[in-house]
Amino acid sequence: MSGLPPALIQFLGSLAAILALAAIAWWLKLGPTPRLADREAALRAADEAVSGFLAVDCAIDEDGHGALLRDASGRILLLRPHGSHYAGRVLTRAATARIEGGTLVIDTAEKRYGAARLKLADASAWMQAIKGIG
């Protein structure tokens, strides 16, 4: 390699570093924020987040950034993006909900999970359901 021009060596080194970073990102499953395209996608994500959660009602954020699902016993599951997947929490009495400018803001009361903002067609109905937990 001593006969190669320094600019070519620098280019090849940079190319190798970029490919290594791309491989690490692929291995870590990093990528774009996931989107829930429809009810079936939300049901799959809910089952992955809470095994066996069988939703009877579902509301998906208009941009696909999350969802609220309710099962037959009245439990409400909040889905929100976490990396390239969805994290889910079954809401408890400690959860709060409010509407800000047409967006439903749900605070799970868990510091590590935090709050979620969902644009839902029936935001006030879901807010009332969350307030009625427990």
URTA-V964334 format. One record per backbone hydrogen bond with DSSP energy under -1.0 kcal/mol. NH is the residue of the N-H (numbers start at 1). CO is the residue of the C=O. Records with the same first field share a line. If there is no record, write none. Layout:
NH = CO ; CO
//
This chain:
4 = 1
9 = 5
10 = 6
11 = 7
12 = 8
13 = 9
14 = 10
15 = 11
16 = 12
17 = 13
18 = 14
19 = 15
20 = 16
21 = 17
22 = 18
23 = 19
24 = 20
25 = 21
26 = 22
27 = 23
28 = 24
29 = 26
30 = 25
36 = 64
42 = 38
43 = 39
44 = 40
45 = 41
46 = 42
47 = 43
48 = 44
49 = 45
50 = 46
53 = 50
56 = 70
57 = 70
59 = 68
61 = 66
62 = 119
64 = 61
67 = 79
68 = 59
69 = 77
70 = 57
71 = 75
74 = 71
77 = 69
78 = 89
79 = 67
80 = 87
81 = 65
82 = 85
85 = 82
87 = 80
89 = 78
91 = 76
95 = 92
96 = 107
98 = 105
100 = 103
103 = 100
104 = 118
105 = 98
106 = 116
107 = 96
108 = 114
114 = 110
116 = 106
118 = 104
126 = 122
127 = 123
128 = 124
129 = 125
130 = 126
131 = 127
132 = 128
133 = 130
//
